[in-house]
């Protein structure tokens, strides 16, 4: 090929166009990781995914944001014949459905060295992948409107907050969790038997609720002052509270709370199983668990991760809080979900 | 020649078969599977989902609520849109295009933005409740997160479609007929009732069909302004598909929405023929 003026000019122009593919060629293996979008992605990507990329330059990770676990399951289902996603993070009850449908590769204890470092609670019977992050249910409040900070879930039943409560209704997991909490707080006993006490209590509160479907979410309703009380999850609550300049407060009430479990799963049929396992190992490892807990206050699953006391105090993973947690079997709850939702429709959402 | 004309239809037919009919058939087939606990889908064909759905009063109330709320919105859009459409139709030619653009302009803004706009106006600390409080109403009724908010916002959102349909149907309106009626002693209201209204029926039918179909299928506005208290078919389909993971029930409800559209179209066809 004779070097002509045109070719000499074309070469530097073509280089930027080809750059993405050149990078891909350097990263010999490429995996896609599906996990939650929004504030979760904003924090997980720099704390865990970027760190993994630095530790494994030969593996390219693409973060595929998903709105929720159900959407992730829908994607994995649709791609069953030719999976495009290699690793997926999702709620434990949705992961159980995916496992039952044979969408995930089982990762039992012993299949990866890092699994020996995890708390026994990270292994859930009937679910392919281990838990990767714990979160816990919290009472959200608006510090300018609620003084002093609430210490009991019963603040939600205080007539002073008429028209100032934002709660996501069942079938959303937030509404289901409120049913379990109300059932405990109002003396309902074992939720496996009945949640009638919880349903009746929420029905009493219902006329004072501003909205059962806060959009985009309850955190926003509290930060902009539309609501004074709400319920949500600790990690997001703490992160938004830190950014809100005193407009959002997060309380873990004295009666205790409950954990929500996020699992990490290897998709069956992944073309890069080894790379995917390397990523899962990293996400469960001490470095990633410490970095993400200290950044977004999810509860760690790795018992060897040395979390700073300040970060730990913002999670429910302290000994005294752990002792007050309601032990929830989310797999059993997923079977009760339709019945609980039905009660919400008949007794709660109709109350005016 | 005829063969060539048929051949020209092939691309459009193929696209419709591939991207509309085939997914619709798949959707219908999905409704004949059982929903397993925790979001699973049964593998064998079954009538279980339909049996449960039709036996549950909640879904009947959902259907009734969707139809009633959509009819209220359609009528409200008609009552608000009709005078505007008539005004635009009768405006001098040089103003007509400008007025039409003004009527259609809201469509340039996303329905989400307009819905949030209504949240600002009707919300507890919004313009209207603040005004009512300033006028001495201590506890004005809640205007959002219930049926009121959904009806008000959807009426405004669907009004451009109603106005466009009415304008399209006003073709038979002839000022000469109105003048003739007036010269024979008819009062303005009689002229409207006996001449203008009957001649604008095609536009009214078209506008009502369009607004009703769009109201039944609207999701964003009821979702943002209903506050979880306005159970409608579209929001229930979302909950079943995305939150409860019950795809068979979501598919069956989608088929029901299609059936509602079918009934609306049949009614429209019959009324149009009767009117013609």
Interface residues (C-beta under 8 A of the other chain):
Chain A: X67 X68 X70 X71 X73 X93 X94 X96 X97 X100 X101 X163 X168 X169 X171 X172 X210 X211 X212 X213 X215 X225 X226 X331 X334 X335 X337 X338 X341 X342 X345 X346 X349 X352
Chain B: X36 X37 X38 X39 X40 X41 X58 X123 X124 X125 X142 X145 X223 X224 X226 X227 X228 X229 X231 X239 X241 X242 X243 X244 X245 X246
